[in-house]
Amino acid sequence: MSIEKNIQKHSKGEVNRAGIKLLEKNESEYAAAKVILDNWRAYHITPLNGFPRKRSEKN
């Protein structure tokens, strides 16, 4: 069983375009756009989870 590190594979522009494609509900490009956004989410999940905790510790 191999563990794949979360590596950012797409540029900010690619992520933004993928989000737009999902909002447009373009069925032919939906799967590819979802893969890009899923990768972005996996790459950023640790910082996103830590932000609310650090903020609540300040107060």
C-alpha positions as a Markdown table, in Angstrom:
| # | Residue | x | y | z |
|---|---|---|---|---|
| 1 | Met | 0.0 | 0.0 | 0.0 |
| 2 | Ser | 1.6 | 3.3 | -1.0 |
| 3 | Ile | 0.8 | 6.6 | 0.5 |
| 4 | Glu | 0.7 | 9.5 | -1.9 |
| 5 | Lys | 1.7 | 12.8 | -0.6 |
| 6 | Asn | -0.6 | 15.7 | -1.3 |
| 7 | Ile | 1.1 | 17.7 | -4.0 |
| 8 | Gln | -0.4 | 20.8 | -5.6 |
| 9 | Lys | -0.7 | 19.8 | -9.2 |
| 10 | His | -2.6 | 22.7 | -10.7 |
| 11 | Ser | -2.1 | 26.4 | -11.0 |
| 12 | Lys | -4.4 | 28.9 | -9.4 |
| 13 | Gly | -5.8 | 29.7 | -12.9 |
| 14 | Glu | -6.6 | 26.1 | -13.5 |
| 15 | Val | -8.4 | 25.8 | -10.2 |
| 16 | Asn | -10.4 | 28.9 | -10.9 |
| 17 | Arg | -11.4 | 27.7 | -14.4 |
| 18 | Ala | -12.4 | 24.3 | -12.9 |
| 19 | Gly | -14.6 | 26.1 | -10.4 |
| 20 | Ile | -16.3 | 28.0 | -13.2 |
| 21 | Lys | -16.8 | 24.8 | -15.2 |
| 22 | Leu | -18.5 | 23.2 | -12.2 |
| 23 | Leu | -20.8 | 26.3 | -11.8 |
| 24 | Glu | -21.7 | 26.2 | -15.5 |
| 25 | Lys | -22.7 | 22.6 | -15.1 |
| 26 | Asn | -20.9 | 21.7 | -18.3 |
| 27 | Glu | -21.3 | 17.9 | -18.2 |
| 28 | Ser | -18.6 | 17.1 | -20.7 |
| 29 | Glu | -15.9 | 18.8 | -18.5 |
| 30 | Tyr | -17.4 | 18.2 | -15.1 |
| 31 | Ala | -15.3 | 15.1 | -14.2 |
| 32 | Ala | -12.0 | 16.8 | -15.1 |
| 33 | Ala | -12.9 | 19.9 | -13.2 |
| 34 | Lys | -13.9 | 17.9 | -10.1 |
| 35 | Val | -10.6 | 16.1 | -10.1 |
| 36 | Ile | -8.8 | 19.5 | -10.1 |
| 37 | Leu | -10.8 | 20.9 | -7.3 |
| 38 | Asp | -10.6 | 17.6 | -5.3 |
| 39 | Asn | -6.8 | 17.9 | -5.6 |
| 40 | Trp | -6.8 | 21.5 | -4.5 |
| 41 | Arg | -8.9 | 20.6 | -1.5 |
| 42 | Ala | -6.7 | 17.7 | -0.5 |
| 43 | Tyr | -3.6 | 19.9 | -0.7 |
| 44 | His | -5.2 | 22.6 | 1.4 |
| 45 | Ile | -7.1 | 20.6 | 4.0 |
| 46 | Thr | -4.5 | 20.8 | 6.8 |
| 47 | Pro | -4.2 | 24.6 | 6.6 |
| 48 | Leu | -8.0 | 25.0 | 6.3 |
| 49 | Asn | -8.6 | 22.8 | 9.3 |
| 50 | Gly | -6.1 | 24.6 | 11.4 |
| 51 | Phe | -7.3 | 28.2 | 10.7 |
| 52 | Pro | -10.6 | 28.1 | 12.8 |
| 53 | Arg | -8.8 | 26.5 | 15.7 |
| 54 | Lys | -6.0 | 29.1 | 15.9 |
| 55 | Arg | -8.6 | 31.9 | 15.6 |
| 56 | Ser | -10.7 | 30.5 | 18.4 |
| 57 | Glu | -7.6 | 30.2 | 20.6 |
| 58 | Lys | -6.9 | 33.9 | 20.2 |
| 59 | Asn | -10.2 | 34.9 | 21.8 |
